[in-house]
Amino acid sequence: MSVLERAKEALEAAQPMGVRGRVMTLRGTTLLVSGLALPVGSVVRVRGSVASRDEVLGEVVGLSDGRAIVMLMGRAEGIRAGDPVEALHALSSIAVGPGFLGRVIDAMGRPLDGREAPRAYAYAPLDARRLSPMRREPIATPLRTGVRSIDLFTPVGRGQRMGIFAGPGVGKSTLLGQITRQTDADVVVVALLGERGREVREFIEDALGPQGLARSVIVCATADESPLLRARAARSACAVAEHFRDEGHSVLLVMDSLTRYAHALRQIGLAAGEPPTSRGYTPGVFASMAELLERAGAVDIGGGRVGSITGLYTVLVEGDDFNEPVSDAVRGVLDGHVQLSRSLATRGHFPAVDVLGSISRLATRLMDPRHAQARGLVLRLLAEYAQSEDLVRIGAYAKGSSREVDAAIALMPEIDGLLRQETGDDGQFGASREMLLALGDHIAEVLGRGG
């Protein structure tokens, strides 16, 4: 790198010093500040005039008539007109490093687990530069989740982006905990966005457990925090994942949930003056979600090494409507999705994965021919059974009407046994694959006899 290039990088990274404005207007948790010449995305500090009130951080989210629109990261009590607003930094970043493994941090990188702050190895920008498409490596290596219904029927590749679409109360958190414990990824980064405080601790202690936490970084912003912090937590988790990816690791990034990230962006956009469009979502919401999802992938990091971020993003379908705006928008960006079924969950079927409604766009690259053939036979019987299930349940189906339906009824207990899995079952892929191949041979034999 030349002297000029180094000087240019140093200039771009320069932080403002002594930039200060004054509070003009307060609307909810949004301030209009005069005299604050800072770019959008800058972090500022509001020093209140009331001595008993702590300082509050905020972020510049927009500009209006020469004034900065600042959204607060905390409460607005005690702020009054004329209070000073000081610049902290214009380039948002977060401390990263191996010391963050096994730790729980907030959106600003501060520890939440009662321990000392982890030692920073480096600082990663919250909004990394877009990667050239030519740096992205083809996805051809499976990443095992330890969940049979996913590994066998909706396989995930290293660097793939998968959505987990689910309504409330269908076992989503339990499934995520099982995946983070059992995956063969090197590092796991979990972003918990807008969760209840009780659920955060339950997920870490019960679903994730000590084994899963040891190789994980948990970034948390609970439901009672500012939408700025909830959105920032998602970007911080991506920055942490990118750091470990650039070290050559296979990273699993779990974001729960993408819907709450969209809700936070909607609140920020409306506060900044963006017009609402589909169900109140602002146009910037969908652009920001696409940018966030594009940060996952397999990347050539040089020296013949490849680092990857495999993204699992939960999408909360409102009213079990799988075509609501967030679901509809991200389905076209993702490389596939796993759909959880309420009807399966109510029958005590765990995990409640609807394998017919789930899809992996890279499945054919990640399976060998025997695996693909057996998978196809099982899906064929499941589809036939689904079409005739109502008739079968009320006893209106006449045996012999369909060879496939007859086979599906006879073999449904075996299929159901393959798809069910206790939370403590580690789902070793080799054993799971043998179960699928044996079931595929049995199906082929039954269909052959029927012919």
Summary of the structure (lengths in Angstrom):
residues: 451
radius of gyration: 24.9
end to end distance: 71.0
largest distance: 85.8
contacts: 1466
relative contact order: 0.12
helix: 40%
strand: 24%
